[in-house]
Amino acid sequence: MTLDRPRALNTLTGAMVAAMSEALKAWETAPAVRLVLIDATGPRAFCAGGDIGEVHDLATSTTPGAALAHCADEYALDLMIARYPKPVVVLVEGVAMGGGLGIACHASHPVASQSATFAFPECAVGWVPDSGATHLLARMDPDLARYLALTGTRFGAEDALRLGLVRAILVEGRREELVADLEASGDPDLLARYARSEPKAATDSPPAKILDAFGETTLPRILQALETMDTEADDGGDATRTMRERAIKALLRGSPFAQELTLALVAAARRTPGLAKALERETGAVAALLEHPDFHEGIRANLIDRDRRPSWTHDHRNRVPAAEIETVLTRISAPLGASGC
């Protein structure tokens, strides 16, 4: 399967999700199919996520339940890929975010090109990391997970390999050979000829002092820790200051409601692990977000008016009332993949 919307960064429409699900169901019992290979057209993006514009249009239509059905069907596809009885090799080139991470990182054999990049940018549009992203984040160091989830900072293939999001990094220039070999053999073990499974020493991870600030567990306290941080005593003071400023700006761009909800969802994923449970919680969270003003304001500011100046319902330096988050967490989720849910 090839994702083929390069001008839209291969974002997933409802029709694409349905087609992929139908193909996977057919191939699951087909004797001739030994392996599934998923890639994408164009070098810019493997998949920049679900088509959030389509979701917003559905949410504001006369049948708003269709927006949640769209999301639930996408999550059901992620779970199908994770549980697939045959090897699923996913070749990630360019950016992978949101639904792109869901397709790639839950597969049995995700492989990144050296130029691949990854991110969890959803809070910037009043959304939460979904498609099982809270499950992925819950398996990381907690401070790093909070940093990546709240700032949306991009990171490269080496860090993705180190974090366990991909299994290997493709040797440059070997992609066509790999695809031909996989198509001829159906044997995923051949990946070892074309990709390495050990990350290099270089990393884009932030300095320990930045991560220490993300040891706080609420948005206002994380911001306070960053803003009062002493960087003068560091040998790499300039780099730390620059990264601190970027982190603060990134935090202030996001929806405080979505950011606090993200923290709660990742914490819940640590307490009760498992992809299926994470997807159920994300479905409940998305059901609330589709009705929340921050989601619609995030889409307006980033996709419609493009002024990049959203007016959020809460202030970043004041804690979102716990009752608002608890209401979402206790919301009963509809069954994954149920139409009209």
Disulfide bonds with the S-S distance in Angstrom:
none
